[in-house]
Amino acid sequence: MAETRERGYAIDREERRQGVICMAAPIRERAGAVVAAVSVTGSLERMTEDYRGQILPRVLEAANRISFRLGYHGSSAYL
């Protein structure tokens, strides 16, 4: 959990289900509390490392934009 908090997103590599990967980023409310998340899930076979490298920034951007609209303007908020 500490590593996930430090990097700002979570990755599930077949931890819950074999052959499935998930990437998620937190959505924060005005005070900074995490109230939801944005995630993308797919098969490990189709979501190659290169593809994940393209998707992760979009997941982070979506979470930051939503957080910004909820009033969060912290250091990682979309500006």
N, CA, C and O atoms as a Tinker XYZ file with bonds, in Angstrom:
   316  protein
     1  N      0.818000   -1.186000    0.000000    73     2
     2  CA     0.000000    0.000000    0.000000    64     1     3
     3  C      0.871000    1.264000    0.000000    63     2     4     5
     4  O      0.542000    2.248000   -0.661000    81     3
     5  N      1.958000    1.230000    0.727000    73     3     6
     6  CA     2.829000    2.410000    0.793000    64     5     7
     7  C      3.387000    2.739000   -0.591000    63     6     8     9
     8  O      3.456000    3.905000   -0.977000    81     7
     9  N      3.781000    1.716000   -1.327000    73     7    10
    10  CA     4.309000    1.923000   -2.678000    64     9    11
    11  C      3.233000    2.504000   -3.593000    63    10    12    13
    12  O      3.515000    3.391000   -4.399000    81    11
    13  N      2.018000    2.013000   -3.474000    73    11    14
    14  CA     0.906000    2.519000   -4.283000    64    13    15
    15  C      0.646000    3.984000   -3.960000    63    14    16    17
    16  O      0.472000    4.797000   -4.867000    81    15
    17  N      0.620000    4.324000   -2.680000    73    15    18
    18  CA     0.413000    5.726000   -2.287000    64    17    19
    19  C      1.527000    6.624000   -2.823000    63    18    20    21
    20  O      1.273000    7.724000   -3.313000    81    19
    21  N      2.754000    6.142000   -2.722000    73    19    22
    22  CA     3.901000    6.940000   -3.151000    64    21    23
    23  C      3.866000    7.231000   -4.647000    63    22    24    25
    24  O      4.133000    8.358000   -5.064000    81    23
    25  N      3.541000    6.227000   -5.458000    73    23    26
    26  CA     3.547000    6.446000   -6.916000    64    25    27
    27  C      2.251000    7.072000   -7.416000    63    26    28    29
    28  O      2.220000    7.626000   -8.516000    81    27
    29  N      1.167000    6.993000   -6.618000    73    27    30
    30  CA    -0.073000    7.665000   -6.986000    64    29    31
    31  C     -1.046000    6.846000   -7.817000    63    30    32    33
    32  O     -2.039000    7.388000   -8.301000    81    31
    33  N     -0.794000    5.585000   -7.991000    73    31    34
    34  CA    -1.708000    4.704000   -8.724000    64    33    35
    35  C     -1.462000    3.264000   -8.307000    63    34    36    37
    36  O     -0.429000    2.930000   -7.726000    81    35
    37  N     -2.441000    2.417000   -8.619000    73    35    38
    38  CA    -2.346000    0.999000   -8.259000    64    37    39
    39  C     -2.307000    0.141000   -9.519000    63    38    40    41
    40  O     -2.913000    0.478000  -10.536000    81    39
    41  N     -1.594000   -0.957000   -9.434000    73    39    42
    42  CA    -1.562000   -1.944000  -10.514000    64    41    43
    43  C     -1.827000   -3.312000   -9.903000    63    42    44    45
    44  O     -1.199000   -3.701000   -8.918000    81    43
    45  N     -2.755000   -4.026000  -10.495000    73    43    46
    46  CA    -3.080000   -5.393000  -10.081000    64    45    47
    47  C     -2.649000   -6.306000  -11.229000    63    46    48    49
    48  O     -3.300000   -6.355000  -12.273000    81    47
    49  N     -1.565000   -7.015000  -11.027000    73    47    50
    50  CA    -1.049000   -7.946000  -12.043000    64    49    51
    51  C     -1.406000   -9.364000  -11.631000    63    50    52    53
    52  O     -0.653000  -10.022000  -10.912000    81    51
    53  N     -2.537000   -9.820000  -12.083000    73    51    54
    54  CA    -3.005000  -11.184000  -11.837000    64    53    55
    55  C     -3.156000  -11.504000  -10.349000    63    54    56    57
    56  O     -3.157000  -12.676000   -9.974000    81    55
    57  N     -3.282000  -10.490000   -9.499000    73    55    58
    58  CA    -3.419000  -10.751000   -8.067000    64    57    59
    59  C     -4.811000  -11.271000   -7.728000    63    58    60    61
    60  O     -4.970000  -12.095000   -6.828000    81    59
    61  N     -5.794000  -10.796000   -8.434000    73    59    62
    62  CA    -7.173000  -11.208000   -8.168000    64    61    63
    63  C     -7.621000  -12.302000   -9.124000    63    62    64    65
    64  O     -8.361000  -13.209000   -8.742000    81    63
    65  N     -7.169000  -12.210000  -10.369000    73    63    66
    66  CA    -7.590000  -13.187000  -11.377000    64    65    67
    67  C     -6.456000  -13.429000  -12.368000    63    66    68    69
    68  O     -5.855000  -12.481000  -12.875000    81    67
    69  N     -6.171000  -14.667000  -12.633000    73    67    70
    70  CA    -5.092000  -15.027000  -13.543000    64    69    71
    71  C     -5.393000  -14.501000  -14.947000    63    70    72    73
    72  O     -6.506000  -14.643000  -15.452000    81    71
    73  N     -4.378000  -13.890000  -15.566000    73    71    74
    74  CA    -4.493000  -13.389000  -16.927000    64    73    75
    75  C     -5.122000  -12.016000  -17.047000    63    74    76    77
    76  O     -5.385000  -11.554000  -18.157000    81    75
    77  N     -5.372000  -11.344000  -15.905000    73    75    78
    78  CA    -6.020000  -10.035000  -15.916000    64    77    79
    79  C     -5.135000   -9.015000  -15.212000    63    78    80    81
    80  O     -4.537000   -9.302000  -14.175000    81    79
    81  N     -5.060000   -7.823000  -15.792000    73    79    82
    82  CA    -4.307000   -6.719000  -15.197000    64    81    83
    83  C     -5.229000   -5.512000  -15.084000    63    82    84    85
    84  O     -6.109000   -5.306000  -15.920000    81    83
    85  N     -5.015000   -4.720000  -14.041000    73    83    86
    86  CA    -5.831000   -3.534000  -13.801000    64    85    87
    87  C     -4.921000   -2.402000  -13.343000    63    86    88    89
    88  O     -3.990000   -2.615000  -12.567000    81    87
    89  N     -5.201000   -1.203000  -13.829000    73    87    90
    90  CA    -4.499000    0.001000  -13.391000    64    89    91
    91  C     -5.548000    0.973000  -12.880000    63    90    92    93
    92  O     -6.580000    1.150000  -13.526000    81    91
    93  N     -5.315000    1.608000  -11.737000    73    91    94
    94  CA    -6.298000    2.512000  -11.148000    64    93    95
    95  C     -5.629000    3.729000  -10.537000    63    94    96    97
    96  O     -4.507000    3.654000  -10.036000    81    95
    97  N     -6.337000    4.853000  -10.586000    73    95    98
    98  CA    -5.853000    6.094000   -9.991000    64    97    99
    99  C     -6.960000    6.679000   -9.116000    63    98   100   101
   100  O     -8.141000    6.550000   -9.439000    81    99
   101  N     -6.585000    7.320000   -8.012000    73    99   102
   102  CA    -7.575000    7.843000   -7.077000    64   101   103
   103  C     -8.240000    9.130000   -7.547000    63   102   104   105
   104  O     -7.635000    9.947000   -8.240000    81   103
   105  N     -9.487000    9.286000   -7.157000    73   103   106
   106  CA   -10.220000   10.534000   -7.344000    64   105   107
   107  C    -10.361000   11.141000   -5.954000    63   106   108   109
   108  O    -10.798000   10.480000   -5.013000    81   107
   109  N     -9.983000   12.407000   -5.845000    73   107   110
   110  CA    -9.981000   13.083000   -4.537000    64   109   111
   111  C    -11.018000   14.204000   -4.499000    63   110   112   113
   112  O    -11.296000   14.855000   -5.507000    81   111
   113  N    -11.575000   14.408000   -3.322000    73   111   114
   114  CA   -12.491000   15.519000   -3.110000    64   113   115
   115  C    -11.711000   16.741000   -2.658000    63   114   116   117
   116  O    -10.492000   16.683000   -2.496000    81   115
   117  N    -12.409000   17.840000   -2.456000    73   115   118
   118  CA   -11.786000   19.142000   -2.157000    64   117   119
   119  C    -10.678000   19.083000   -1.105000    63   118   120   121
   120  O     -9.626000   19.696000   -1.287000    81   119
   121  N    -10.896000   18.362000   -0.020000    73   119   122
   122  CA    -9.916000   18.290000    1.072000    64   121   123
   123  C     -8.791000   17.291000    0.808000    63   122   124   125
   124  O     -7.842000   17.208000    1.587000    81   123
   125  N     -8.891000   16.535000   -0.280000    73   123   126
   126  CA    -7.838000   15.585000   -0.630000    64   125   127
   127  C     -8.142000   14.142000   -0.293000    63   126   128   129
   128  O     -7.346000   13.257000   -0.607000    81   127
   129  N     -9.278000   13.881000    0.342000    73   127   130
   130  CA    -9.640000   12.495000    0.675000    64   129   131
   131  C    -10.014000   11.737000   -0.599000    63   130   132   133
   132  O    -10.679000   12.282000   -1.480000    81   131
   133  N     -9.592000   10.507000   -0.687000    73   131   134
   134  CA    -9.934000    9.664000   -1.839000    64   133   135
   135  C    -11.384000    9.233000   -1.687000    63   134   136   137
   136  O    -11.771000    8.657000   -0.669000    81   135
   137  N    -12.192000    9.523000   -2.725000    73   135   138
   138  CA   -13.621000    9.201000   -2.682000    64   137   139
   139  C    -14.030000    8.194000   -3.755000    63   138   140   141
   140  O    -15.134000    7.653000   -3.703000    81   139
   141  N    -13.155000    7.940000   -4.722000    73   139   142
   142  CA   -13.459000    7.011000   -5.821000    64   141   143
   143  C    -12.165000    6.721000   -6.566000    63   142   144   145
   144  O    -11.086000    7.143000   -6.149000    81   143
   145  N    -12.283000    6.001000   -7.667000    73   143   146
   146  CA   -11.113000    5.711000   -8.507000    64   145   147
   147  C    -11.541000    5.539000   -9.953000    63   146   148   149
   148  O    -12.698000    5.241000  -10.250000    81   147
   149  N    -10.587000    5.731000  -10.838000    73   147   150
   150  CA   -10.753000    5.440000  -12.261000    64   149   151
   151  C     -9.851000    4.251000  -12.544000    63   150   152   153
   152  O     -8.692000    4.240000  -12.130000    81   151
   153  N    -10.371000    3.251000  -13.244000    73   151   154
   154  CA    -9.533000    2.088000  -13.534000    64   153   155
   155  C     -9.769000    1.565000  -14.942000    63   154   156   157
   156  O    -10.809000    1.796000  -15.559000    81   155
   157  N     -8.772000    0.859000  -15.416000    73   155   158
   158  CA    -8.836000    0.161000  -16.704000    64   157   159
   159  C     -8.384000   -1.270000  -16.447000    63   158   160   161
   160  O     -7.358000   -1.507000  -15.810000    81   159
   161  N     -9.160000   -2.210000  -16.948000    73   159   162
   162  CA    -8.862000   -3.625000  -16.764000    64   161   163
   163  C     -8.821000   -4.310000  -18.122000    63   162   164   165
   164  O     -9.614000   -3.994000  -19.009000    81   163
   165  N     -7.903000   -5.236000  -18.278000    73   163   166
   166  CA    -7.824000   -5.989000  -19.525000    64   165   167
   167  C     -7.018000   -7.260000  -19.342000    63   166   168   169
   168  O     -6.477000   -7.535000  -18.271000    81   167
   169  N     -6.957000   -8.016000  -20.404000    73   167   170
   170  CA    -6.190000   -9.261000  -20.336000    64   169   171
   171  C     -4.705000   -8.934000  -20.393000    63   170   172   173
   172  O     -4.282000   -8.035000  -21.120000    81   171
   173  N     -3.931000   -9.665000  -19.628000    73   171   174
   174  CA    -2.493000   -9.461000  -19.585000    64   173   175
   175  C     -1.881000   -9.681000  -20.970000    63   174   176   177
   176  O     -0.919000   -9.012000  -21.347000    81   175
   177  N     -2.437000  -10.604000  -21.702000    73   175   178
   178  CA    -1.949000  -10.910000  -23.047000    64   177   179
   179  C     -2.102000   -9.724000  -23.997000    63   178   180   181
   180  O     -1.203000   -9.447000  -24.791000    81   179
   181  N     -3.228000   -9.027000  -23.922000    73   179   182
   182  CA    -3.493000   -7.905000  -24.826000    64   181   183
   183  C     -2.920000   -6.586000  -24.330000    63   182   184   185
   184  O     -2.565000   -5.720000  -25.130000    81   183
   185  N     -2.829000   -6.428000  -23.010000    73   183   186
   186  CA    -2.306000   -5.184000  -22.457000    64   185   187
   187  C     -0.808000   -5.321000  -22.235000    63   186   188   189
   188  O     -0.343000   -5.518000  -21.112000    81   187
   189  N     -0.075000   -5.215000  -23.309000    73   187   190
   190  CA     1.376000   -5.334000  -23.253000    64   189   191
   191  C      1.957000   -4.164000  -22.453000    63   190   192   193
   192  O      1.257000   -3.194000  -22.161000    81   191
   193  N      3.219000   -4.264000  -22.109000    73   191   194
   194  CA     3.886000   -3.196000  -21.362000    64   193   195
   195  C      3.821000   -1.879000  -22.127000    63   194   196   197
   196  O      3.584000   -0.832000  -21.526000    81   195
   197  N      4.029000   -1.915000  -23.443000    73   195   198
   198  CA     3.946000   -0.695000  -24.255000    64   197   199
   199  C      2.544000   -0.095000  -24.200000    63   198   200   201
   200  O      2.382000    1.115000  -24.046000    81   199
   201  N      1.541000   -0.946000  -24.327000    73   199   202
   202  CA     0.153000   -0.485000  -24.293000    64   201   203
   203  C     -0.177000    0.104000  -22.923000    63   202   204   205
   204  O     -0.827000    1.145000  -22.834000    81   203
   205  N      0.270000   -0.560000  -21.857000    73   203   206
   206  CA     0.042000   -0.039000  -20.504000    64   205   207
   207  C      0.706000    1.323000  -20.344000    63   206   208   209
   208  O      0.174000    2.197000  -19.660000    81   207
   209  N      1.859000    1.505000  -20.967000    73   207   210
   210  CA     2.559000    2.784000  -20.919000    64   209   211
   211  C      1.786000    3.899000  -21.594000    63   210   212   213
   212  O      1.968000    5.071000  -21.264000    81   211
   213  N      0.925000    3.548000  -22.534000    73   211   214
   214  CA     0.072000    4.537000  -23.200000    64   213   215
   215  C     -1.211000    4.788000  -22.406000    63   214   216   217
   216  O     -1.724000    5.907000  -22.389000    81   215
   217  N     -1.723000    3.759000  -21.755000    73   215   218
   218  CA    -2.987000    3.860000  -21.029000    64   217   219
   219  C     -2.830000    4.536000  -19.669000    63   218   220   221
   220  O     -3.661000    5.365000  -19.298000    81   219
   221  N     -1.795000    4.201000  -18.933000    73   219   222
   222  CA    -1.638000    4.727000  -17.577000    64   221   223
   223  C     -1.690000    6.253000  -17.520000    63   222   224   225
   224  O     -2.395000    6.782000  -16.661000    81   223
   225  N     -0.985000    6.996000  -18.384000    73   223   226
   226  CA    -1.085000    8.459000  -18.312000    64   225   227
   227  C     -2.519000    8.955000  -18.527000    63   226   228   229
   228  O     -2.912000    9.977000  -17.962000    81   227
   229  N     -3.288000    8.248000  -19.326000    73   227   230
   230  CA    -4.680000    8.645000  -19.567000    64   229   231
   231  C     -5.548000    8.386000  -18.340000    63   230   232   233
   232  O     -6.445000    9.170000  -18.029000    81   231
   233  N     -5.277000    7.285000  -17.650000    73   231   234
   234  CA    -6.009000    6.982000  -16.414000    64   233   235
   235  C     -5.693000    8.065000  -15.374000    63   234   236   237
   236  O     -6.599000    8.583000  -14.720000    81   235
   237  N     -4.428000    8.398000  -15.226000    73   235   238
   238  CA    -4.021000    9.437000  -14.270000    64   237   239
   239  C     -4.633000   10.791000  -14.631000    63   238   240   241
   240  O     -5.109000   11.508000  -13.751000    81   239
   241  N     -4.624000   11.136000  -15.891000    73   239   242
   242  CA    -5.195000   12.411000  -16.324000    64   241   243
   243  C     -6.700000   12.449000  -16.043000    63   242   244   245
   244  O     -7.214000   13.459000  -15.562000    81   243
   245  N     -7.403000   11.361000  -16.340000    73   243   246
   246  CA    -8.849000   11.314000  -16.076000    64   245   247
   247  C     -9.128000   11.504000  -14.586000    63   246   248   249
   248  O    -10.012000   12.276000  -14.214000    81   247
   249  N     -8.384000   10.807000  -13.739000    73   247   250
   250  CA    -8.579000   10.942000  -12.291000    64   249   251
   251  C     -8.272000   12.359000  -11.830000    63   250   252   253
   252  O     -8.991000   12.907000  -10.995000    81   251
   253  N     -7.224000   12.950000  -12.359000    73   251   254
   254  CA    -6.865000   14.317000  -11.981000    64   253   255
   255  C     -7.906000   15.324000  -12.432000    63   254   256   257
   256  O     -8.221000   16.259000  -11.696000    81   255
   257  N     -8.442000   15.149000  -13.625000    73   255   258
   258  CA    -9.479000   16.068000  -14.128000    64   257   259
   259  C    -10.740000   15.987000  -13.275000    63   258   260   261
   260  O    -11.326000   17.012000  -12.926000    81   259
   261  N    -11.151000   14.777000  -12.943000    73   259   262
   262  CA   -12.342000   14.602000  -12.110000    64   261   263
   263  C    -12.098000   15.201000  -10.728000    63   262   264   265
   264  O    -12.961000   15.892000  -10.186000    81   263
   265  N    -10.922000   14.935000  -10.158000    73   263   266
   266  CA   -10.575000   15.492000   -8.847000    64   265   267
   267  C    -10.616000   17.020000   -8.880000    63   266   268   269
   268  O    -11.131000   17.652000   -7.958000    81   267
   269  N    -10.084000   17.597000   -9.923000    73   267   270
   270  CA   -10.071000   19.053000  -10.079000    64   269   271
   271  C    -11.499000   19.598000  -10.093000    63   270   272   273
   272  O    -11.796000   20.607000   -9.454000    81   271
   273  N    -12.373000   18.917000  -10.827000    73   271   274
   274  CA   -13.777000   19.356000  -10.900000    64   273   275
   275  C    -14.490000   19.199000   -9.561000    63   274   276   277
   276  O    -15.471000   19.893000   -9.296000    81   275
   277  N    -14.007000   18.300000   -8.724000    73   275   278
   278  CA   -14.571000   18.126000   -7.382000    64   277   279
   279  C    -13.983000   19.126000   -6.382000    63   278   280   281
   280  O    -14.370000   19.147000   -5.213000    81   279
   281  N    -13.048000   19.950000   -6.853000    73   279   282
   282  CA   -12.486000   20.992000   -6.005000    64   281   283
   283  C    -11.104000   20.705000   -5.457000    63   282   284   285
   284  O    -10.568000   21.502000   -4.687000    81   283
   285  N    -10.508000   19.566000   -5.846000    73   283   286
   286  CA    -9.159000   19.243000   -5.369000    64   285   287
   287  C     -8.145000   19.950000   -6.250000    63   286   288   289
   288  O     -8.125000   19.752000   -7.465000    81   287
   289  N     -7.309000   20.771000   -5.640000    73   287   290
   290  CA    -6.303000   21.522000   -6.387000    64   289   291
   291  C     -4.921000   21.280000   -5.802000    63   290   292   293
   292  O     -4.088000   22.185000   -5.761000    81   291
   293  N     -4.682000   20.056000   -5.350000    73   291   294
   294  CA    -3.401000   19.671000   -4.771000    64   293   295
   295  C     -2.315000   19.576000   -5.817000    63   294   296   297
   296  O     -2.517000   19.935000   -6.977000    81   295
   297  N     -1.173000   19.094000   -5.399000    73   295   298
   298  CA     0.021000   19.077000   -6.257000    64   297   299
   299  C     -0.140000   18.215000   -7.502000    63   298   300   301
   300  O      0.503000   18.482000   -8.517000    81   299
   301  N     -0.995000   17.174000   -7.448000    73   299   302
   302  CA    -1.131000   16.326000   -8.624000    64   301   303
   303  C     -2.405000   16.614000   -9.405000    63   302   304   305
   304  O     -2.737000   15.893000  -10.346000    81   303
   305  N     -3.124000   17.671000   -9.014000    73   303   306
   306  CA    -4.396000   17.990000   -9.680000    64   305   307
   307  C     -4.148000   18.514000  -11.086000    63   306   308   309
   308  O     -3.111000   19.109000  -11.378000    81   307
   309  N     -5.110000   18.281000  -11.926000    73   307   310
   310  CA    -5.061000   18.767000  -13.310000    64   309   311
   311  C     -5.194000   20.277000  -13.292000    63   310   312   313
   312  O     -6.159000   20.818000  -12.752000    81   311
   313  N     -4.220000   20.957000  -13.885000    73   311   314
   314  CA    -4.261000   22.433000  -13.933000    64   313   315
   315  C     -4.266000   22.921000  -15.351000    63   314   316
   316  O     -4.299000   24.129000  -15.588000    81   315
